[in-house]
Structure formats: structure tokens, C-alpha cells
Amino acid sequence: MKQLALIAMLLMAQSTFSQSMFYLDQAKKDSLIQEHKKTIYYLIQRTWRANSEPSYVTIAPYITTMGKRRIPLNDGEGANGNVNLLEANLNLSFPLFLGREVGGAYKRHKISLDYNGSFRMSNDSSKPILPASHKVGFSWNVNLYNNYTGHIFKDDSLKSKIDPSKKNLKFVNLLLKVHHYSNGQPPGFSFPNDSLPSHQRRNSYANGDFSTNYAYAQITKGWYDYKSLSLHQLSLAYRLDLGTETSIFAYSEQQEESYGRHRFIASYDYRTNRFGKRKDWHFRGEIGYVAGNLDNFIPNLKNDSKKYRFNARGLIEFSPKAHRAVGYLFFIYYGRDYLNIRYDDIIVSAQFGVTLDLDKFFMPKLNY
């Protein structure tokens, strides 16, 4: 019995010691995180989040075509009017590496596993969900330069402490992505079928197979104004679509010289709470251009002579801090339909709904 009592005492002592060490380690970690939040690296890491595409759900999105369609929509493709039931975009990023408690050189980087899913529910019979867009892959965020600690190859971490009285933060970021993009449908691309002449068919919006893969590079110049609590980001990006009909990650031959392998995107993203201390506002404008040979692209319009290379989107988001993970947005869009294989449908859309984000961006308020 004495031996059992001794063993029990030893186990209790070990447990108490381990628990105390855990709390000591946790307290040390919390302290390091708090110190990290007093540096410009914390602000830079938040700019990466601020400049990403929001997750949202819109109710009764209005989507209309730019003219009369050559081949009308069928039931199950959104034929029942211009008002759909809802649209959702889920933009999820899971950090694999994010420097926080370590040195400044590491804090300039984030490597993530990404998933983006876009869904639209039409108002047709049985209220079907149209073939969804799925993007999965990896991304790498890098801070190339900031006016506190210099460029990436000569990082002076000792100067990273935020000092609002001296100068606003200016920075240059790089974003690289490699993604697979598909709608997960069985083989088949065109409606009524692939064998008809091109002007007698269009893309199959209900069950056409769409697939591509792309490399994406984006450079962003930004600045953070401490007095007005405003973040500005100007971005230029290039996207190259890859793959072939027979490769592991396919690029359908029907998309050749039609969907486009080269894209240029420019955007301006502005976030502020100058209009209310507990109310963040987000404004974003974006234009895109499809470059390269588009000889095989035929829009699903009676007047099908144009290539419709341009698209544009304008977005306004209102994010009360008290509403935690929810905000409210309105956006308008013009150009090729952004839902995968529907890219030959030229649309104008106006949508209102909510943004959803567990890592919701709030304009940092600096009191250091």
C-alpha cells in the first residue's frame, strides 16, 4: 500500500509540474503574440487578409444577359427569370506556415492551402444548384518591402516596432498561387452536343465539364494611414492557365482559344473606419482583361461578333464590429459569367447579401 501511495504521489507531482510548465509556456506564447501585435509585421499579415476575396451569401441575386441569347437557357440552367434564389462564395485559406513568434525574416511569409467554392441556386423546377466552381491549391504571401525594416534581403527587425507618431506604414507585397479549377462534371462540354457547328451550339450550363489549372502572380503596393485608420492597396496580377486535354490536370480542347490562357487583373482595395469607430467600411474595384488568341470564342448572344475580353466588379461592404463574423455587402459585375463553364454567357449582375468570415478583418487601432 505504501508503494501504491508513493506512486500516486509521484504521478500527482508530475501532473502538477507538467500543468505548471504548460501554463508557463502558454503565458510565454501569449506574451510573444502580444509583442508581435505591436510590430508592423502584424499589420502586414493583416493586409494579406484584407486584400483577399470575401466569402459571401447573396439572396435573390439579379443576373441578366447583355442581349438576347442565341440559344436560350433550359430549365435547370436558370431559365426562370433573371432573379436566382441565392449565390454563395466560400473563400477559405488554411495557413501551413505563418511566422508570428519567430524572427522578422519569417514573419514576412505565409504559405497556405486554399479552397474556393462558388455556388448558385436557380429559380427553376426543383430549385437546382448549378454546377459549382471549385478551386484548390497553394498560395504564398511575401512582404518584399516596408518602410520600417527595409526589403526582404536586408531585414532590420529591430526597427519593426510601430510608432504612429513618426510615419505611416508603406509596403510592397507579392502573392503567388498555383490552383486547380474545375466544376467536377462528367465528360461533355457543349449544348446540344459537341459535334454541331460552333454557331449552332453553346456551352452546357447544366452538366458541361470545365477544367483548368493556373499559376497566378500579384504585386501589391499599399499604405496604412495611422490617423484616419485607413488601408489602401493597389494590385496588378497576371494569371496563366495551364494543362492539355490529355494531361493529369486537364484543359478541355473546347476551351482552346476560347476561354483564354492569359489574364491581367487590376484592383484597388480600400478599408477604413473613419466613418465610425466601431464600423469598418470596405470598398473594392476590380477590372480584368482576357488576352491572347480567342478565335474560337463565340458568346451566347444574337450579336456574337465581340470577344468580351473585359470584366469589371465594384463592391461595398459594411462591417459593424459588434456583428462578429458577419458583414453586409453590395456588388455589381459586368462581363463573362464567372461561374466556370458559363463563361460564354455575358452578364450584368447586382447582388446584396452578407459576408461570412471567422477571421474577419477589422481595421487595427494602434495604441502603442
PyMOL commands that set and color helices and strands:
alter all, ss='L'
color gray80, all
select helices_A, chain A and resi 2-36+40-50+104-107+157-159+198-200+253-255+321-323+340-344
alter helices_A, ss='H'
color red, helices_A
select strands_A, chain A and resi 56-59+62-65+86-98+109-121+133-146+150-151+169-182+190-191+202-203+211-225+230-242+262-272+279-291+310-320+326-336+346-356
alter strands_A, ss='S'
color yellow, strands_A
deselect
rebuild
show_as cartoon
